[in-house]
Amino acid sequence: MEKDARIYVAGHKGLVGSAIVRNLQDRGFHHLVCRTHDELDLTDYQKVGEFFQSENIDYVFLAAAKVGGILANSQYPAEFIKENLMIEINVIDWSYKTGVRKLLFLGSTCIYPRMAEQPIRESELLNGTLEPTNEAYALAKITGIKMCESYNKQYGTNYISVMPTNLYGPNDNYNQVTSHVLPALVRKFYDAKRSGDPYVTVWGTGRPKREFLHSDDLADACIYLMDHYDGPDIVNIGVGKELTIRELAERIKKIIGYTGEIRFDTSKPDGTPRKMIDVSKLNDLGWKATISLDQGLERTYREFLLNLNEIVDR
């Protein structure tokens, strides 16, 4: 991408989008185009069209999405499938209609079958049954992938799709109802320490295994692929290492300095038993993650404390 290119980062206030903006700014890109939800509702086809027609966008990072953890996905499946489909259709279609040169679509590893062979290769897409607790979100993301593929095939566009593993980092969502597991645990242990609670309850058995990637590493990978990858197939983005939810809880407990007990509520769902992705394709393309989980957790907790007033008010 040229330094004077007009780059639209959809979802620039979120975990992924804000990391992409930071990385682009650090690299010297100075024509970043960003809009808040209040300024541009991406579910409104007409408004999205007016935006693209007026801004002359060269490149798009489609990081905008309605996201959440097991609880949010289970309670609001209609919103998850509807809003994500509308965002994808509007942004991808108007990117084509206005001649955007390249688009990167952010998917999710939840697109893969619940019982996919581990580590999960890109070829596992549509090779089995999805995890029921986030099926609506996964189906929306799969549609976005296939929409990019279809536009490439029919119209000759250059739209690539990447599948990041579980993410964390600055501007994460720490709301106990809608957040993913890592920020939810940070918030739980912090609140328990502050309140002097004797124990923290964690959903499920603690046995499922997960892989975690810092959002700054994801942003770096996305920009690398935007510059170096034009292939037709999806690309996994992750670290290739995993740990159990119990181990994650213990690490967060230690970093926060909580001295109470961890209890697991086995009446609550575990979600997918294991979800580590194969990152050999990404590594072969020349990119590897550099932020270890311990480093990332330390940074995350420092940032959490620095932004505590804003987080608690959400």
GIPE-V257623 format. One record per pair of residues at least 4 apart in sequence whose C-alpha atoms are under 7 Angstrom apart, sorted by the first residue. I is the first residue (numbers start at 1). GAP is how many residues later the second one is. Records with the same first field share a line. If there is no record, write none. Layout:
BEGIN
I: GAP + GAP
END
This chain:
BEGIN
1: 4 + 226
3: 25 + 26 + 27
4: 25 + 26 + 27
5: 26 + 53
6: 25 + 26 + 27 + 51 + 52 + 53
7: 24 + 25 + 26 + 50 + 51 + 52 + 53
8: 24 + 25 + 26 + 49 + 51 + 52 + 53
9: 8 + 24 + 25 + 51 + 52 + 53 + 54
10: 7 + 24 + 51 + 52 + 53 + 54
11: 6 + 52 + 53
12: 5 + 6 + 9 + 22
13: 4 + 5
14: 4 + 157
15: 4 + 154 + 155 + 156 + 157 + 200
16: 4 + 47 + 199 + 203
17: 4 + 46
18: 4
19: 4 + 196 + 197 + 200
20: 4 + 199
21: 4
22: 4
23: 4 + 196 + 197
24: 4 + 5
25: 4 + 5
35: 4 + 5
36: 4
37: 4
40: 7
42: 6 + 45 + 48
43: 40 + 43 + 44 + 47
44: 4
45: 4 + 45
46: 4
47: 4
48: 4 + 42 + 43
49: 4 + 45
50: 4
51: 4
52: 4 + 5 + 42 + 46
53: 45
57: 43
58: 42 + 43
59: 41 + 42 + 43 + 44
60: 42 + 43 + 44
61: 42 + 43 + 44
62: 42 + 43 + 44
63: 42 + 43
65: 19
66: 14 + 17 + 18
68: 4 + 5 + 110 + 111 + 112
69: 4 + 109 + 110 + 111 + 112
70: 4 + 63 + 64
71: 4 + 106 + 107
72: 4 + 105 + 106
73: 4 + 7 + 60 + 61
74: 59 + 60
76: 4
77: 4 + 59
78: 4
79: 4
80: 4 + 56 + 57
81: 4 + 55 + 56 + 59
82: 4
83: 4
84: 4 + 56
85: 4 + 55
86: 4
87: 4
88: 4 + 56
89: 4
90: 4
91: 4
92: 4
93: 4
94: 4
95: 4 + 5
96: 4
101: 57
102: 56 + 57
103: 55 + 56 + 57
104: 55 + 56 + 57 + 122
105: 55 + 56 + 57
106: 55 + 56 + 57
107: 34 + 54 + 55 + 56 + 57
108: 55 + 56 + 57
109: 54 + 55 + 56
110: 28
111: 14 + 27 + 30 + 31
112: 4 + 12 + 13 + 14 + 18
113: 14 + 15 + 16 + 17 + 18
114: 15 + 16 + 17 + 158
116: 4 + 8
118: 158
119: 157 + 158 + 159
120: 4 + 156 + 157 + 158
121: 156 + 157
122: 112 + 113 + 114
130: 5
131: 4 + 140 + 141
133: 138
134: 4
135: 4
136: 4
137: 4
138: 4
139: 4
140: 4
141: 4
142: 4
143: 4
144: 4
145: 4 + 16
146: 4
147: 4
148: 4 + 11 + 12
149: 4
150: 4
151: 4 + 5 + 6
152: 4 + 5 + 6 + 7
158: 72
160: 70 + 72 + 74
161: 73 + 74
162: 72 + 73 + 74 + 75
163: 72 + 73 + 74
164: 72 + 73 + 74
165: 46 + 47 + 48 + 72 + 73
166: 45 + 46 + 47
167: 45 + 46 + 47 + 48
168: 4 + 45 + 46 + 47
169: 45 + 46 + 131
170: 130 + 133
172: 11
173: 6 + 10
174: 5 + 9 + 10 + 13 + 137
175: 4 + 9 + 139
176: 8
179: 4 + 5
180: 4
181: 4
182: 4
183: 4
184: 4
185: 4 + 64
186: 4 + 66
187: 4
188: 4 + 12
189: 4 + 11 + 64 + 67 + 69
190: 4 + 66
191: 4
192: 4 + 5 + 8
193: 4 + 65
198: 62 + 63
199: 61 + 62 + 63 + 64
200: 61 + 62 + 63
201: 61 + 62 + 63 + 64
202: 61 + 62 + 63
203: 61 + 62 + 63 + 65 + 66
204: 60 + 61 + 62 + 63 + 64 + 65 + 66
205: 59 + 60 + 61 + 65
206: 38 + 39 + 40 + 58
207: 37 + 38 + 39
208: 36 + 37 + 62 + 65 + 66
209: 33 + 34 + 35 + 36 + 64 + 65 + 66
210: 32 + 33 + 34 + 35 + 64 + 65 + 66
211: 30 + 31 + 32 + 65
213: 4 + 5 + 25 + 26
214: 4 + 77 + 82
215: 4
216: 4
217: 4 + 72 + 73 + 74
218: 4 + 19
219: 4
220: 4
221: 4 + 66
222: 4
223: 4
224: 4
225: 4
235: 46 + 47
236: 41 + 42 + 43 + 46
237: 42 + 45
238: 39 + 41
239: 50
240: 36 + 37 + 38 + 39
242: 34
243: 4 + 5
244: 4
245: 4
246: 4
247: 4
248: 4
249: 4
250: 4
251: 4
252: 4
253: 4 + 5
254: 4
255: 43
279: 4
280: 4
281: 4
282: 4 + 5
283: 4 + 5
291: 4 + 5
292: 4
293: 4
294: 4
295: 4
296: 4
297: 4
298: 4
299: 4
300: 4
301: 4
302: 4
303: 4
304: 4
307: 4
308: 4
309: 4
310: 4
END
